[in-house]
């Protein structure tokens, strides 16, 4: 039986992916927007996309109470 390489080597082989930090999660989602907005978003790396989504949710006031509820769990 072949030994599985360490996670760091497997991530590197997949194009230099970075392991998720504790508490991070990845997901796929569809969204609608003007063409130039969609293109700009898709050019971002996944970490930056997460920052953009978080900033947008905070700006819209949609994260209020969510973080407090997660701390309780």
MDTraj code that builds the backbone (N, CA, C; nanometers):
import mdtraj as md
import numpy as np

residues = "UNK UNK UNK UNK UNK UNK UNK UNK UNK UNK UNK UNK UNK UNK UNK UNK UNK UNK UNK UNK UNK UNK UNK UNK UNK UNK UNK UNK UNK UNK UNK UNK UNK UNK UNK UNK UNK UNK UNK UNK UNK UNK UNK UNK UNK UNK UNK UNK UNK UNK UNK UNK UNK UNK UNK UNK UNK UNK UNK UNK UNK UNK UNK UNK UNK UNK UNK UNK UNK UNK UNK UNK UNK".split()
xyz = np.array([
    [0.0845, -0.1176, 0.0000],
    [0.0000, 0.0000, 0.0000],
    [0.0893, 0.1243, 0.0000],
    [0.0483, 0.2242, -0.0772],
    [0.1262, 0.3471, -0.0910],
    [0.0980, 0.4426, 0.0243],
    [0.2038, 0.5060, 0.0754],
    [0.1898, 0.6010, 0.1848],
    [0.1379, 0.7343, 0.1304],
    [0.0431, 0.7931, 0.1989],
    [-0.0140, 0.9212, 0.1590],
    [0.0834, 1.0323, 0.1961],
    [0.1152, 1.1223, 0.1003],
    [0.2077, 1.2326, 0.1301],
    [0.1468, 1.3281, 0.2330],
    [0.2308, 1.4064, 0.3006],
    [0.1798, 1.5041, 0.3976],
    [0.0860, 1.6049, 0.3309],
    [-0.0036, 1.6596, 0.4094],
    [-0.1040, 1.7532, 0.3586],
    [-0.0394, 1.8717, 0.2862],
    [0.0726, 1.9228, 0.3379],
    [0.1385, 2.0369, 0.2755],
    [0.1802, 2.0063, 0.1320],
    [0.2330, 1.8859, 0.1086],
    [0.2737, 1.8470, -0.0272],
    [0.1529, 1.8281, -0.1183],
    [0.0457, 1.7719, -0.0651],
    [-0.0753, 1.7533, -0.1464],
    [-0.1342, 1.8881, -0.1867],
    [-0.1365, 1.9847, -0.0939],
    [-0.1891, 2.1172, -0.1259],
    [-0.1013, 2.1876, -0.2290],
    [0.0301, 2.1749, -0.2146],
    [0.1229, 2.2353, -0.3101],
    [0.1019, 2.1773, -0.4493],
    [0.0791, 2.0459, -0.4575],
    [0.0578, 1.9797, -0.5862],
    [-0.0715, 2.0260, -0.6526],
    [-0.1661, 2.0766, -0.5749],
    [-0.2933, 2.1245, -0.6284],
    [-0.2874, 2.2714, -0.6692],
    [-0.1675, 2.3240, -0.6871],
    [-0.1546, 2.4612, -0.7346],
    [-0.1238, 2.5600, -0.6240],
    [-0.0644, 2.5136, -0.5166],
    [-0.0261, 2.6051, -0.4093],
    [-0.1396, 2.6454, -0.3186],
    [-0.2386, 2.5587, -0.3033],
    [-0.3489, 2.5894, -0.2134],
    [-0.2984, 2.6033, -0.0712],
    [-0.3702, 2.6788, 0.0094],
    [-0.3340, 2.7009, 0.1492],
    [-0.4385, 2.6346, 0.2372],
    [-0.3929, 2.5658, 0.3404],
    [-0.4835, 2.4981, 0.4330],
    [-0.5755, 2.5992, 0.5001],
    [-0.6998, 2.5599, 0.5235],
    [-0.7941, 2.6479, 0.5911],
    [-0.7499, 2.6717, 0.7346],
    [-0.7681, 2.7931, 0.7814],
    [-0.7367, 2.8276, 0.9200],
    [-0.8487, 2.7746, 1.0096],
    [-0.8223, 2.7591, 1.1377],
    [-0.9288, 2.7158, 1.2291],
    [-1.0491, 2.8094, 1.2196],
    [-1.1665, 2.7523, 1.2076],
    [-1.2891, 2.8305, 1.1969],
    [-1.3248, 2.8709, 1.0552],
    [-1.2320, 2.8548, 0.9610],
    [-1.2616, 2.8888, 0.8213],
    [-1.3371, 2.7735, 0.7556],
    [-1.4120, 2.8081, 0.6528],
    [-1.4876, 2.7087, 0.5774],
    [-1.4925, 2.7555, 0.4327],
    [-1.5017, 2.6625, 0.3428],
    [-1.5114, 2.6982, 0.2016],
    [-1.6471, 2.6523, 0.1487],
    [-1.7005, 2.7265, 0.0516],
    [-1.8308, 2.6932, -0.0058],
    [-1.8393, 2.7530, -0.1455],
    [-1.9260, 2.6971, -0.2254],
    [-1.9541, 2.7518, -0.3579],
    [-2.0909, 2.8175, -0.3542],
    [-2.1034, 2.9277, -0.4247],
    [-2.2322, 2.9973, -0.4297],
    [-2.2449, 3.0665, -0.5647],
    [-2.3669, 3.0860, -0.6069],
    [-2.3935, 3.1592, -0.7301],
    [-2.4447, 3.2974, -0.6915],
    [-2.4111, 3.3969, -0.7724],
    [-2.4603, 3.5307, -0.7458],
    [-2.4787, 3.6035, -0.8771],
    [-2.5575, 3.7093, -0.8717],
    [-2.5840, 3.7902, -0.9902],
    [-2.5266, 3.9288, -0.9691],
    [-2.4811, 3.9882, -1.0745],
    [-2.4305, 4.1250, -1.0683],
    [-2.3928, 4.1723, -1.2068],
    [-2.3565, 4.2975, -1.2162],
    [-2.3111, 4.3530, -1.3445],
    [-2.1871, 4.2771, -1.3889],
    [-2.1693, 4.2641, -1.5173],
    [-2.0588, 4.1865, -1.5727],
    [-1.9231, 4.2238, -1.5178],
    [-1.8936, 4.3537, -1.5101],
    [-1.7624, 4.3964, -1.4623],
    [-1.7421, 4.3643, -1.3140],
    [-1.8500, 4.3646, -1.2360],
    [-1.8414, 4.3310, -1.0937],
    [-1.8137, 4.1817, -1.0781],
    [-1.8867, 4.1002, -1.1543],
    [-1.8661, 3.9548, -1.1484],
    [-1.7237, 3.9203, -1.1906],
    [-1.6758, 3.9795, -1.2977],
    [-1.5397, 3.9506, -1.3455],
    [-1.4345, 3.9910, -1.2427],
    [-1.4521, 4.1081, -1.1814],
    [-1.3560, 4.1543, -1.0803],
    [-1.3546, 4.0593, -0.9609],
    [-1.4717, 4.0149, -0.9191],
    [-1.4818, 3.9219, -0.8065],
    [-1.4138, 3.7895, -0.8382],
    [-1.4371, 3.7377, -0.9576],
    [-1.3801, 3.6081, -0.9955],
    [-1.2289, 3.6131, -1.0136],
    [-1.1732, 3.7316, -1.0356],
    [-1.0273, 3.7448, -1.0453],
    [-0.9589, 3.7358, -0.9090],
    [-1.0344, 3.7554, -0.8011],
    [-0.9774, 3.7519, -0.6666],
    [-0.9459, 3.6086, -0.6239],
    [-0.8452, 3.5923, -0.5360],
    [-0.8221, 3.4600, -0.4779],
    [-0.9289, 3.4358, -0.3705],
    [-0.9412, 3.3132, -0.3262],
    [-1.0511, 3.2774, -0.2355],
    [-1.0465, 3.3532, -0.1032],
    [-0.9271, 3.3779, -0.0513],
    [-0.9170, 3.4523, 0.0754],
    [-0.9703, 3.5946, 0.0577],
    [-0.9333, 3.6580, -0.0524],
    [-0.9786, 3.7952, -0.0788],
    [-1.1292, 3.7984, -0.1044],
    [-1.1822, 3.6970, -0.1733],
    [-1.3276, 3.6900, -0.1951],
    [-1.4009, 3.6864, -0.0619],
    [-1.3470, 3.6097, 0.0327],
    [-1.4083, 3.6037, 0.1651],
    [-1.4076, 3.7389, 0.2339],
    [-1.2983, 3.8141, 0.2181],
    [-1.2902, 3.9478, 0.2762],
    [-1.3948, 4.0403, 0.2140],
    [-1.4137, 4.0282, 0.0835],
    [-1.5115, 4.1117, 0.0128],
    [-1.6525, 4.0798, 0.0608],
    [-1.6841, 3.9524, 0.0734],
    [-1.8175, 3.9123, 0.1191],
    [-1.8411, 3.9621, 0.2615],
    [-1.7426, 3.9422, 0.3486],
    [-1.7560, 3.9877, 0.4873],
    [-1.7770, 4.1392, 0.4935],
    [-1.6968, 4.2155, 0.4177],
    [-1.7098, 4.3615, 0.4177],
    [-1.8491, 4.4033, 0.3689],
    [-1.8981, 4.3356, 0.2665],
    [-2.0316, 4.3671, 0.2153],
    [-2.1407, 4.3371, 0.3164],
    [-2.1315, 4.2222, 0.3827],
    [-2.2310, 4.1866, 0.4837],
    [-2.2271, 4.2838, 0.6015],
    [-2.1063, 4.3221, 0.6425],
    [-2.0942, 4.4196, 0.7511],
    [-2.1529, 4.5547, 0.7090],
    [-2.1235, 4.5976, 0.5861],
    [-2.1740, 4.7259, 0.5376],
    [-2.3264, 4.7277, 0.5323],
    [-2.3858, 4.6138, 0.5033],
    [-2.5319, 4.6039, 0.4962],
    [-2.5957, 4.5751, 0.6318],
    [-2.5129, 4.5558, 0.7343],
    [-2.5647, 4.5273, 0.8682],
    [-2.6196, 4.3867, 0.8827],
    [-2.5739, 4.2947, 0.7983],
    [-2.6276, 4.1585, 0.7999],
    [-2.5479, 4.0620, 0.8866],
    [-2.4432, 4.1092, 0.9522],
    [-2.3660, 4.0233, 1.0420],
    [-2.3953, 4.0529, 1.1884],
    [-2.4788, 4.1517, 1.2145],
    [-2.5102, 4.1876, 1.3530],
    [-2.5752, 4.0699, 1.4243],
    [-2.5191, 4.0309, 1.5371],
    [-2.5729, 3.9202, 1.6150],
    [-2.5229, 3.7847, 1.5723],
    [-2.4775, 3.7696, 1.4479],
    [-2.4315, 3.6401, 1.3984],
    [-2.3045, 3.5977, 1.4700],
    [-2.2081, 3.6879, 1.4818],
    [-2.0815, 3.6534, 1.5459],
    [-2.1020, 3.6254, 1.6943],
    [-2.1900, 3.6999, 1.7610],
    [-2.2169, 3.6746, 1.9018],
    [-2.2786, 3.5375, 1.9220],
    [-2.3675, 3.4965, 1.8325],
    [-2.4314, 3.3653, 1.8426],
    [-2.3289, 3.2536, 1.8217],
    [-2.2317, 3.2748, 1.7333],
    [-2.1304, 3.1725, 1.7087],
    [-2.0383, 3.1580, 1.8284],
    [-2.0127, 3.2661, 1.9010],
    [-1.9257, 3.2590, 2.0186],
    [-1.9888, 3.1777, 2.1303],
    [-2.1216, 3.1784, 2.1385],
    [-2.1931, 3.1047, 2.2421],
    [-2.1807, 2.9549, 2.2212],
    [-2.1815, 2.9112, 2.0962],
    [-2.1776, 2.7672, 2.0645],
    [-2.0489, 2.7035, 2.1061],
])
top = md.Topology()
chain = top.add_chain()
for i, resn in enumerate(residues, 1):
    res = top.add_residue(resn, chain, resSeq=i)
    for name in ("N", "CA", "C"):
        top.add_atom(name, md.element.get_by_symbol(name[0]), res)
traj = md.Trajectory(xyz[None], top)
